[in-house]
Amino acid sequence: MRVVFLIVIFSTIAFLLIDPLSLSGAVYLSVLLVGLPGLAIAQPAVSNVAMISRQQAYVTSGITILSIGSLALALGLRGDNTGNMGEYFYLEDWSQVILASLALTCLGLTILSVFYLLRRCLGISETEITRRLIPVTRRDKTLFTVLAVCAGFGEEVAYRAYTISTIATATGSPFGATVLSSVAFGMVHSYQGILGVFRTGIFGLMMGFTLLYTESIWSVMMAHILINLLVGLVLAEKLID
């Protein structure tokens, strides 16, 4: 934990050297790109996953992700070195948003299928924590649905709209910003194992480049929610088995 804290401090200083990042922008980028991934990697292995409460995990994760996204939204819409983040929230045509979100959802499910086949070929199982977090009861599924919505909002606002627009403004490289945010996004999901990190990172690239192309957060947000719901409520047992 102390190592992660020190790395966040040093990365904040490094970000401050990048003009025109402000102190708040540098600190929050350090948390998103270094702090949260570092904590996910450094998190000690759970010795008895049977003691994990799914419902408690859904609630705490939902609150955490919602808080991260809300803070990113507040900082981003304040317009402090966040480039065109506010423009990502303009909505002109719902039909285009729906079509784009459906196309993204299909692409996301294809990526899941590819990783499922790869995992089967390599003889790698999903982590026990991932298996344990599959919703089972009706209450599990209700809370998981709320978590899916929170994740779709919070992660897309923080790791796509805020991070990409801020880094792209500071460095002039939207491509590099998308890659960097996707790497961090993948590492945050370290509990899913090495294939899970790559799988989530590719999802991040898919969402990030779509955001750059469409200049709208709504389609990626809706696709994220749909993929979470389909995987958690419909396809989980098939994909994990």
N, C-alpha and C positions, 0 to 999 in steps of 0.2 A: 504493500500500500504506500509506504513512504517513497519507494522508488518511482511509482506512478506519479505521486504528487510532485516530486522533484522534476520529472520529465515534463509535466504540465507547466511548471514554472519556466523551465528553459524554453519550451516551445512557445509559450506566451511572449517571452522576450524576443524570440526569433520572429514571430509574427508581427510584433511591434516595429521591427526594422523594415517591414514591407509597407511602403507608403501606398495608400493612405489609410491603413487600418487604424482604428481607434483602440483604446484600451479595452472597452467592452467587447469589441469584435475580436480582438486577439485572444482574450480570455475565453470567450465562448467557443471560438474555433478550436482552441487547445483542448477544451473539454470534449467536444464532439469528435475531433480527429485523433486525439492522443489519450485523454483521460478515460473515456468510456470504453474504447477498445482495450486499453491497458488493464482496466479493472476486469473486463470480461476474460482476458487471457490469464490474469493473475489470480482469478477467483479459484479458491481451493476446490478440489474435487469433492463432490458430495459423497460421503461414505455410505449413506443409507438412503437411496433415492425413494425407497418406499415411504419414508417419512415426509416427503414433499407433499404439501397440500395443493392440489391443482387450483382450487378456487382462490386460495390465498395468493398463489402465484399469478393468476389472472388479474386479480384486483391490484396487487402491488405493481405489476408490470404495466397495467393500464394507466395507473396514476402517474407512474414515472415517465412513461412515454408521452402522455398528454401534457405533463409539465414541461418536458424538454421541447415539445413542439410549440407550446404556448409561449415560452420564453423566446424561442427563435422567431415566432411571428411578431412578438412585441418589438424585438430588436430590429427585425427586418423592415417592418412597416414604419419604423421610426426614420428609416432612410439614412442610417449612419453607416456609410461605406458598404452598403449591400446591393449596389448596382440597381438592376431592374427587378428586384424581387417583387415589388408591389404590382408590377405588370403581370406577373404570373397568376394573379388572382382575378384579373378581368375575365368576365364570362360573356361571350358574344353569341355563341351558337351551341345550345345544349345537344343538338343532334350530332354534331361533330365530336363533342366530348364523349357521348355515349358510344359512338362507333369506335373512336380511338381507344376507349377503355376496354371494350370488348375484344378488339384486336390485340391489345397488350395482354389481356387475360389469357387469350388463346396461346400467345407466344410464351407467356409465363408457365402455363401448364405443359407446353412442349419442353421447355427447359427442365421442369421437374421430371418429366418422363425420361429425358436423356440421362439425368443424374441418377434416376432410379435404376435404369439399365446398367449404367456404369458401376453403380454400387453393387449390383447383383453380380456383374462380371468379375469385379475385384474381390468379392466376398466380404464386403464391408457392411456392417450393420449400422443403423442409426444409433445414436447414443442413447443410453438408458434414460437420461433426463428428457430427451425429445420424446421418447416413447411414453414416458410417464405423464407428459403434459397433454396427451390426447384427451379431449373432452369425452366423458362417458355418460354421465347422468344428464337429465334435462337441465338442471341448474348449472352444471358444467358448461353445457352448450350455450345457455343464455349469457353467462359471464364471458365465455370465449367470444361470442358475437360482439359484445361491448368492447372487449380487448382488440378484436380485429378492426373495429372502427377507430379506436384510439391509435392503433399502430399505423393505420392508413393515413390518418391525419398527422400525427406527431412525427413519424419517421420521414414522411415525404416533405413536410415543411422544414424539418431540421436538416436532414442529410441531402435533400435535393434543392429546394427553393433557397434556403438560407445559405448553406455551405457553398453550393455551386456559384450562386450569384456573387457572394462575398469574395471568394477566392478569384473568380474570373475578373471581377472589378479590380482587385489588387494586383493580379499578375498579368492580366490580358490574355489568359489562356482558358477558355471554357472547356476545351478538351481535357487539359491537365486537371482542372477543377473537378470534372466529372469522374475521372479516374481516381483521384485522391479521395473523394468522398465515398466512392464505391468500395475502395479498399478498406476504409475505416468502417463502413457499414457492414461489410463482410466479417471483419474482426469482432464487431460487437456481438455477432451471433456465434461466437466460438463454442458455446455450449452444444452446438449441433455437430461438432467434430470438424475435421479438416475438409471433408467434402461439403459439409454445410457452409463453411466459410466461403469456399469457391462458388457454391451455388447461390448464396445470398449476394456475394459480390457481383456476380453476373446479372442478377436481378437489379442490383443498383445501377449497373451500366445501362441496362435496358431502360430503366425509368429515367435515368439522368439524361441520356441522349434524346429520349422522347420529349423531356421537358425543354431541352434546348431547341428542338425542332418545332414543337408546337407553341412554345412560350406560354404554356398554360399548366397550372398545377392540378387542375380538376381531373383530367383524364388519368394521370398517373396515380392520383389519390384514390379514385374510384376503382382502378384496376388492382391496386394494392389491397383494398378492402375485399374485393371479389375473390382474389386469389387466396387470401387468408381464410375466407369463409369456406370456399370450396375445398381447400386442403384440410382445414380443421374439422369440418362438419360432414364432408362427403368422401373425400379421398384418402384420409389419413391412414386408415388401416391397410388399404390396398398399397399405398406408396411405401409404407414402412415394412409391411410383410414382404 
